[in-house]
Amino acid sequence: MSTHTAIPTRKNIRTSVDLIGQLINLYRLPGEGLAEFKERVLDNYIHGANATYQGLYNGINRELGLDGHTRGILIDCDRDLDGNPVSSLVGLDVTTRYLTLYSDHDSDTVQAQFDLHERGVSYFVTELITLIDNTTGWQAVSVGLDDFDKSSSLLQQSSMRYVHEYGLKTTRVQNLSDVLLDDYFITGDVMFSSETGIVHEVTSMPSQASEFKVDYTNNVLFLGQITTGTVTFKYQKLPLLVKWSPITISSFKNEEFLDLITEQILDEDWNVIDGIPTPEGAEYINELLSVAPQYWGE
């Protein structure tokens, strides 16, 4: 009697989840099971992919099967016994190179700045957390990160946010708790639309029609008169989860990125300029040239 030996191969059976994924242009990765694919479909709705900075991170991480949303460094300012910020002026920014802490974010007053790509320095997350904790007025903890993860892939973001054209209510007291969460607080940049006639900020209760007062602790605006129109303001988002991403997105036109991939030399006026590519920069350039179609003309 003849026998036949074969190696079984795994086949993915199309399910309703595959059909839903097809509607949003999302397909299974090679060897991906139904349960894992379902999680990616749900993740697509929570962390949408688009042409924005955050959207690129979402899409690239998801297509590579990487997790770039639940890990990072949670940074907060010091608070009093009631949980209110000791200072409502503080803030932080993360770029492709720097993590910057501000004592007054609205006026760009820098308290401390850490160069994540400084030559000869490569921070581990635990080291970066220690530096933040040692900065007066700040504290930080890791969220889902291993000690060996580098801080070089922290997602670019800022604690400063904007609310544009929030409609005023027909009352002299504007409680903004419905648009700001408990941990958000207004900074000193508040502007009203022209039809309100409100232009002057005062520290006591406003007595003139053109005056307003801001309670920066409780996010309340007191107006000098009942009026219609809109108000625009900045607010701080703290504590802020500075997310870590397995991938890094940089533009070749970004000055910080050019600092990293080219040798920095001095010109005749002793100004630092970009020189020839560094060994690492050459690797990046060659990799891009190998995958990007080029057309040099006739």
JOBEL-V574030 format. One line per field, one symbol per residue. phi: phi as a letter, one per 20 degrees, with the letter a starting at -180 (. if undefined). burial: b if it has 9 or more other C-alpha atoms within 8 Angstrom, else e. A space follows every 10 residues. Layout:
# JOBEL-V574030
phi = ???
burial = ???
This chain:
# JOBEL-V574030
phi = .eccdcefde ceefcfffff fffdlccffg mffffffgff ffffffdfdb efgfffggff fffemddccd crcedcefce fenegfceef abccdfcddd ddebffdlee ebcdefcffn cbfegfffff fffeegncbb cecmdefefe efdfffabfe ccddlfffee beddeeffdd ffedbfeedc cdffffmecd ecedffddfe dbcdefedlc dddfbfbdpc cdbebedcfd eefdcfdcdc efeffffffe ecfecdefem efcfdfffgf ffffffffff defccdnf
burial = eeeeeeeeee eeeeeebbbb bbeeeeebee eeeeeebbeb bebbeeebbe eeeebbbbbb bbeeeebbee bbbbbbbbbe eeeebeebbb bbbbbbbbbb bbbbbbeebb eebeebbeee ebbbbeebbb ebbebeebbb ebbebeeeeb bbbbbeebbb bebeeeebee ebebebbeeb eeebbbbeeb ebbeebbbbe ebeeebeebb bbbbbbeebb bbbbbebbbb bbbbbbbbbb ebbbbbeeee eeeeeebbbb bbbbebeeee eeebeebbee bbeeeeeebe eeeeeeee
